[in-house]
Amino acid sequence: MTQPSTDPPVDVIEATELRLVEEPPPHLSAEHRAARDRVWDDLTSTNPALFDGRVVACTSLTQLHPHELLLGWCRTSYRAFALRRVPGATTLPSLFVDVLQPTDDGALLVARMSTATAHPGRWHLPGGSVEPPDAGRPLDAASLRHNAARELREELGLDTDPGDLTLWAVTRGDHGNNGIHFTAPPRPATVLTDRFAAVVSAAAAVGQVPELEQITLVHGPAGLKVLDGPHADYLEPLVDRYARILL
């Protein structure tokens, strides 16, 4: 059973409007670049599934109005997050999207990450890091919805129209990481479990490990307490908020 968290509290912002602006990444000294690369090499030697792909990091987050946020972002790669293990280095928060996927009876789907990910065994909502757009294309709320819909398709086998995803909250937690959380239309529980089983079977057929090793349905924070393993820091606050809204 999971242990009580000692992490600092997560900020939950009830944002309904989100503006994004691209900014340059912070300058990195040659010393810190070399230290970053050494840490990254150590991490990948332990977990060869890690890859240095393109990713978005946050440079700023400003609340313009009670429900409107301005988010600054820059282009980087996963290697940049190794700076968190380099004393004195300037670190960047990550930006990720995920989806609160409910069932017809109000439960929420939560998932445990597999050994093919950076956080094996951790429970979270289906989602992932945001990839930067191609040159000349914007990163905006619409593209974040497309990112989130793609994660649902890849991780759960669910085809969801990005336009059906609703911005529900923004969180700021561990390392200042920022999560953009959407809600999806309810689906029958049997559809969720059947589609996920098909994703797992398809991965096994080609000798791959899926990103998620297990899913389960919870009706509130009490359902999280019986899950074995660590939880993403935002998970309990969001599940609790969702359950309260349903009451």
Secondary structure, 3 states (H helix, E strand, C coil): CCCCCCCCCCEEECCCEEEEEECCCCCCCHHHHHHHHHHHHHHHHHCCCCCCCEEEEEEEEEEEECCEEEEEEEEEEHHHHHHHHCCCCCCCCEEEEEEECEECCCCEEEEEECCCCCCCCCEECCEEECCCCCCCCCCCHHHHHHHHHHHHHHHHCCCCCHHHCEEEEEEECHHHCEEEEEECCCECHHHHHHHHHHHHHHHHHCCCCCCEEEEEEECCHHHHHCCCCCECCCHHHHHHHHHHHHC
